[in-house]
Amino acid sequence: MSAFLPVLPELTMLLLGLITFIVGVLTRRHTLTIFLAILSISSAAFLIVVTKWTGVLEAGSFISDSYSMFFRVIICMTGVLILALSHAERATIGDKTAEFAFLVIISVFGMCLMAGAGDLIVVYLALETFSLSSYVLAGFLRKDRRSIEAGSKYFILGTVASILLLVSIAVFYGLTGTTSIEEIGRLLKDKDLTTSSLASVFLICAFAFKLSLAPFHAWAPDVYEGSPTVVTAFFSVGPKTAAFAALGRIFMYALGKIDLTVVIIILSVLSMFIGNLLALRQTNLKRMFAYSSIAHAGYIVMAFLLTKDAFLSSIMPYLLTYAFMNIGAFAVVLSIKEGEKLSSYSGVAKIRPLLGFSMTVILFSLTGIPPTAGFIVKFNIFKNVFMAGYPFLALLAVLLSIPSAFYYLRIVLLMYRDAHVDPQIVLDTKLNQLNQGVSLASALFLLFAGIMPTLTLPL
């Protein structure tokens, strides 16, 4: 039994998830099913945080250390908040709450496995686990053409990513005779660097699909727009956290001998440029947040140019802050009638000041305006890149982030402008108050973390 302690939180979540699914199918009670699903994921987070079990599963396939525990907790928190937001989406989910909740649990399970993976085979299996459930979640609205299209596009391009990952794993195994991440780094020989560099490029391209890094981003706007809004919120945080965690471990332990500076810089600059500029044209908020996520992925990937300590102090606080920013923003979108339309926000702050305040803080944080956590983490990563000997890239990142002020702050201006507003534009139900509570809690965290970063962020 002790051999399974590192992965016991995930196994507990999976077992409780199966019970949740059975109870949900038998009773078809929406609230009960959501509650049990939240309990399932919360139990995993509780075990990770309270027990702090560290160790390595058989042959190093799964590693439970402070690095993986941090990201696994973020993923679990994301799953819990997404399920909480879905409580008000009964009209969207219909009578398939059990299926929806179980798919979210399976996705979180796969993401947690990926965050702690110590072997490339486990990385692949974890990727497939959460990807397959994500494809179904994207196309969950079977009568909605956009949702079906989103699921289909996500599946097709996700398959390409899986193929690229398998090719890279095969090459690394051929060169070293192992798929263990740490052993690959130890066994790679200098004479193999040309071949291993090519395999590394395939591996990075596979991850770039999941991270929606340009030029592998084409799926993101359509999938974000077509998926149910609560699913889009999940996609904006969960897969990115898991993929960055796994890629970070691979870079730290397997690819240390390989110079991938040019590849990282190209991906970063393209993502920041394409993401921020194309977001300016969007009037659909879900598409805008898709391009925004591409730009943020570009900022984060710069951390892969840094030393191990600087990398950790850059990526960990950024992804924590990013989770609160995106979930909080989508909680507001879910609180407003036709919330994905930009025009729906006209005068909202006049009739719902607290909701307007929450969205304003969240958008300020996404832009990187003080005194929010978004400013702290963005400044931190830019500073670290500058100090690491890439001043041109850091300055370019600052310049390319300027357009984000225009597409984020136009929403703020719309919310506070004087206009004739339909009082029913904000969905005023008891269930929807939970969404507004999530947005307010996210905004308060972002403010507090911006004012007291050393107390809240792992800088």
RAWO-V231992 format. One record per residue. PHI is phi in whole degrees, -180 to 180 (999 if undefined). D_CENTER is the distance of its C-alpha to the mean C-alpha in Angstrom with 2 decimals. Layout:
PHI|D_CENTER ; PHI|D_CENTER
//
This chain:
999|32.03 ; -62|31.20 ; -66|29.85 ; -98|26.95 ; -57|26.08 ; -57|23.04 ; -109|21.37 ; -60|23.19 ; -57|20.35 ; -68|18.52 ; -66|21.95 ; -63|22.75 ; -61|19.66 ; -66|20.62 ; -64|24.23 ; -65|23.62 ; -65|21.34 ; -64|24.34 ; -63|26.60 ; -59|24.41 ; -63|24.57 ; -64|28.33 ; -62|29.00 ; -63|26.97 ; -68|28.86 ; -74|32.17 ; -98|31.93 ; 55|29.67 ; -99|29.07 ; -61|25.86 ; -64|25.68 ; -62|26.72 ; -65|24.18 ; -63|21.24 ; -61|22.79 ; -66|23.21 ; -66|19.67 ; -62|18.43 ; -62|21.14 ; -61|20.05 ; -73|16.54 ; -62|18.07 ; -63|20.71 ; -66|18.41 ; -62|16.89 ; -61|20.54 ; -64|21.84 ; -66|19.39 ; -75|20.15 ; -81|23.83 ; -80|25.14 ; 52|23.25 ; -66|24.41 ; -115|24.17 ; 157|25.47 ; -126|25.15 ; -72|25.45 ; -43|28.19 ; 61|28.47 ; 71|25.31 ; -69|23.08 ; -139|20.77 ; -120|20.68 ; -105|20.19 ; -135|20.43 ; -61|19.20 ; -64|16.48 ; -69|15.00 ; -62|15.82 ; -59|13.81 ; -73|10.45 ; -65|11.78 ; -67|12.61 ; -60|9.25 ; -64|8.07 ; -63|11.48 ; -60|11.36 ; -61|8.44 ; -60|10.68 ; -63|13.70 ; -66|12.83 ; -65|11.90 ; -65|15.21 ; -63|16.96 ; -66|16.10 ; -73|17.28 ; -60|20.57 ; -86|21.77 ; -104|20.91 ; -60|23.84 ; -65|25.41 ; -78|22.44 ; -74|21.93 ; 73|25.70 ; -94|27.25 ; -105|24.42 ; -61|22.64 ; -61|23.26 ; -66|21.78 ; -61|18.66 ; -62|18.15 ; -67|18.92 ; -64|16.44 ; -64|13.61 ; -63|15.25 ; -62|15.62 ; -62|11.99 ; -63|11.19 ; -58|14.28 ; -64|13.33 ; -65|9.98 ; -64|12.17 ; -61|14.84 ; -66|12.89 ; -64|11.95 ; -105|15.70 ; -64|17.18 ; -113|20.31 ; -142|21.55 ; -65|20.52 ; -66|21.77 ; -66|19.51 ; -56|16.51 ; -65|17.79 ; -64|18.59 ; -65|15.26 ; -60|13.59 ; -67|16.25 ; -60|15.93 ; -81|12.47 ; -69|13.10 ; -61|16.42 ; -70|15.35 ; -67|12.61 ; -61|15.52 ; -68|17.62 ; -62|15.23 ; -63|14.99 ; -101|18.79 ; -64|19.44 ; -86|21.81 ; -66|24.60 ; -95|26.92 ; -103|24.58 ; -60|25.05 ; -65|21.85 ; -67|19.82 ; -62|21.86 ; -64|21.43 ; -62|17.63 ; -63|17.77 ; -67|20.41 ; -64|18.77 ; -62|15.51 ; -66|17.88 ; -64|20.15 ; -72|17.80 ; -65|15.83 ; -65|19.32 ; -61|19.99 ; -61|17.04 ; -64|18.42 ; -64|21.88 ; -61|21.03 ; -65|19.49 ; -63|22.63 ; -62|24.91 ; -65|23.55 ; -62|23.89 ; -62|27.41 ; -67|28.43 ; -62|27.30 ; -66|29.13 ; -64|32.15 ; -80|32.29 ; -118|31.83 ; 76|32.59 ; -149|29.46 ; -115|25.75 ; -68|25.13 ; -60|22.79 ; -69|25.20 ; -68|28.27 ; -61|27.21 ; -61|27.06 ; -78|30.46 ; -94|32.19 ; -62|31.25 ; -102|34.50 ; -58|35.15 ; -69|36.97 ; -94|33.90 ; -65|31.69 ; -65|32.21 ; -66|31.15 ; -68|28.27 ; -65|27.07 ; -64|27.01 ; -63|25.13 ; -65|22.56 ; -64|22.14 ; -60|21.61 ; -63|18.97 ; -65|17.09 ; -63|17.49 ; -62|16.05 ; -69|12.82 ; -61|13.01 ; -61|12.98 ; -68|9.67 ; -89|8.22 ; 51|10.48 ; -81|12.67 ; -67|16.12 ; -94|18.40 ; -106|16.19 ; -104|14.38 ; -57|17.02 ; -73|15.32 ; -60|12.45 ; -59|14.86 ; -69|16.87 ; -69|14.26 ; -62|12.56 ; -72|16.18 ; -81|17.64 ; -72|15.35 ; -54|16.19 ; -57|14.59 ; -67|13.21 ; -72|11.60 ; -59|10.18 ; -59|8.61 ; -64|7.11 ; -63|6.10 ; -71|4.64 ; -120|1.99 ; -57|3.67 ; -59|4.77 ; -65|3.59 ; -62|4.57 ; -64|7.26 ; -68|8.36 ; -65|8.81 ; -63|10.55 ; -67|12.72 ; -64|13.54 ; -62|14.45 ; -64|16.87 ; -63|18.31 ; -65|19.02 ; -68|20.55 ; -114|22.76 ; -107|23.40 ; -109|23.43 ; -61|25.29 ; -86|28.39 ; -105|26.83 ; -87|26.59 ; -115|23.54 ; -57|23.78 ; -63|24.70 ; -62|21.88 ; -64|19.24 ; -64|21.08 ; -62|21.40 ; -61|17.73 ; -65|16.93 ; -65|19.82 ; -60|19.40 ; -67|15.77 ; -65|16.84 ; -69|20.02 ; -66|18.99 ; -60|15.90 ; -72|17.95 ; -72|21.19 ; -72|20.22 ; -65|18.35 ; -62|21.82 ; -87|23.33 ; -85|21.12 ; -112|22.61 ; -99|20.03 ; -64|17.20 ; -67|14.67 ; -68|15.72 ; -62|15.75 ; -69|12.14 ; -65|11.44 ; -68|13.64 ; -61|12.30 ; -66|8.81 ; -64|11.14 ; -64|13.07 ; -65|10.51 ; -62|9.56 ; -64|13.35 ; -64|13.81 ; -65|11.65 ; -67|13.36 ; -60|16.64 ; -63|16.26 ; -73|17.19 ; -88|20.62 ; -96|21.29 ; -69|23.14 ; -57|21.55 ; -64|22.09 ; -67|20.98 ; -61|17.83 ; -64|16.92 ; -74|17.97 ; -97|15.84 ; -79|12.42 ; -67|12.40 ; -66|13.26 ; -65|11.06 ; -69|7.72 ; -64|9.59 ; -64|10.79 ; -60|7.77 ; -62|6.64 ; -67|10.29 ; -63|10.74 ; -73|8.58 ; -65|9.62 ; -62|13.00 ; -65|13.40 ; -71|12.86 ; -63|15.17 ; -68|17.72 ; -57|17.41 ; -71|18.14 ; -85|21.03 ; -116|22.85 ; -62|24.97 ; 52|23.71 ; -66|20.87 ; -81|19.33 ; -89|22.61 ; -60|23.08 ; -64|26.68 ; -69|25.81 ; -94|24.99 ; -63|28.52 ; 75|30.13 ; -59|27.57 ; -65|27.90 ; -72|31.64 ; -100|31.50 ; -135|28.47 ; -57|28.53 ; -68|26.04 ; -67|23.41 ; -62|24.27 ; -61|23.96 ; -60|20.48 ; -65|19.21 ; -63|21.21 ; -62|19.77 ; -63|16.13 ; -69|17.15 ; -60|19.17 ; -68|16.29 ; -62|14.14 ; -72|17.41 ; 98|18.11 ; -100|21.31 ; -71|22.95 ; -100|23.25 ; -105|19.54 ; -64|16.89 ; -59|15.33 ; -65|18.72 ; -60|18.95 ; -72|15.83 ; -71|16.50 ; -61|20.17 ; -62|19.54 ; -72|17.78 ; -64|20.37 ; -63|23.14 ; -64|22.22 ; -66|22.11 ; -61|25.41 ; -69|27.01 ; -81|26.06 ; 102|28.34 ; -124|26.22 ; -63|27.57 ; -63|27.60 ; -65|23.88 ; -63|23.12 ; -68|25.53 ; -64|24.22 ; -63|20.67 ; -62|22.35 ; -64|24.30 ; -73|21.51 ; -85|19.53 ; -61|22.64 ; -57|22.12 ; -62|19.00 ; -62|21.56 ; -71|23.38 ; -81|20.79 ; -80|19.21 ; -75|22.61 ; -66|24.39 ; -69|22.58 ; -61|23.95 ; -61|27.36 ; -62|27.35 ; -65|26.64 ; -102|29.55 ; -80|32.04 ; -78|35.16 ; -158|35.14 ; -74|36.41 ; -117|33.54 ; -69|33.57 ; -58|33.37 ; -90|31.56 ; -64|28.65 ; -93|26.65 ; -65|26.48 ; -107|28.67 ; -127|28.41 ; -62|28.00 ; -65|24.86 ; -70|23.35 ; -62|24.25 ; -65|21.49 ; -61|18.93 ; -66|20.80 ; -66|20.82 ; -64|17.04 ; -66|16.98 ; -67|19.90 ; -61|18.55 ; -63|15.39 ; -63|17.87 ; -65|20.22 ; -62|17.78 ; -64|16.86 ; -69|20.62 ; -63|21.68 ; -67|19.26 ; -73|20.56 ; -85|24.11 ; -124|23.94 ; -65|21.18 ; -68|23.07 ; -87|23.05 ; -122|19.38 ; -115|17.39 ; -80|17.87 ; -77|19.41
//
